[in-house]
Amino acid sequence: MRARLLTILCAGTLFSAYGTAQALDAGKIALNTPAQGGTALFEVLIGAEATTSGTVTVTDTGGTGLSNITFISAPAGWTCVGATCTTSTPFVGLITPPFGYVTATVSPTAPLSITNTVTASGGGLTTGTFTTSPITVTPEPYLTITKTQTNPVYKGNPLPVATGQSLTYKLDVDNIGAAPTTGTVTVVDTLASDMVIGKVTTGGGFWSCSNTVNVVTCTTTNAIPGATMNPGEAPNITVTAAVLGTDGSDTAVVTYTGVSGTQSSTATVTSEVVGTTSVQFISNQTQVDVDGEAYPSGITIQENTLLNHSIYAYPNCKITSVTGFTVIETRPATTLPPWTEVTGQITASPVVVTCL
């Protein structure tokens, strides 16, 4: 078979590709310089060295850092779904005007140089494939937010909270894009209507925060650095609030306007809220210490039986047994009593601490 030269003049650029006789030819041109987190636009060129027979399929196979690839136009007689177009109508030569246009979402963490590939196959001809020259991607910040319950916790895991107790959350804003932020970053943290904010803490004056009863708003014009090996980080924001009802939900949103437009990221934490139960604590010592608070032996207090509690008695107690209580940890860490302190869950009232 003899080689043929397919020459296409498109968008002011002379594009040439050598095809093989009885082959489909594919070409592609980038029409913009996309930003991280933005949209790339491509022009697709398709031709046939001989008349096609049967179904021809044109597929944009994308490239690293590209997703949501979609043909937004194609010639009459072609059916397009997402990144694929097909036709059974015979054709020969270059399809003019240009076959169609494709958009693709550029990942916030896309490399700063990308390529994109289109393939034409079927029609009784040899498959044609074309990959663009490297396309420059403009670095852009891209922010994410995470929210974590930091109190109460047990071994790093969030614990239920009783109505009337406080919850503490930590908000972390990270920049996973390659460029630092250059404008205003805003964080809005909306707590459930059952919660009342008591304290908002920020790191080193990086954020400027204010709050109403259950909404915290923080802004900064300080640059959040771009990602290198790890995401760029802003100092965290800590929010402490009292739970007055049964709803412990909390949603935080970070927003930022950059080259690619306004972006936002959302994080939601729903803490388990449970009621309290009257529990009596008895010891053969003078006092019982429950979670760091000293009470006279025999006192009845409101406690959450789903939480882990720390108990010891004094003035001189070596605990030999605890009833109404499942021991999870001891201090010192021994299997058998006596112990100085026990940690675990309340199973019944009264909780009786017996000491040597």
Secondary structure, 3 states (H helix, E strand, C coil): CCEEEEEEEECCEEEEEEEECCEEEEEEEECCCCECCCEEEEEEEEEECCCCCCCEEEEEEECCCEEEEEEEECCCCCEEECCEEEECCCCCEECCCCCEEEEEEECCCCCCEECCEEEEEECCEEEEEEECCCEECECCCCEEEEEEEEECEECCEECCEECCCEEEEEEEEEECCCCCCCCCEEEEEEECCCEEEEEEEECCCCCEEEECCCEEEEEECCCCCCCCCCCEECCCEEEEEEECCCCCEEEEEEEEEECCEEEEEEEEEECCEECCEEEEEEECCCEEEECCEEEECCCEEEECCCCCEEEEEECCCCEEEEECEEEEEEECCCCCCCECEEEEEECCCCEEEEEC
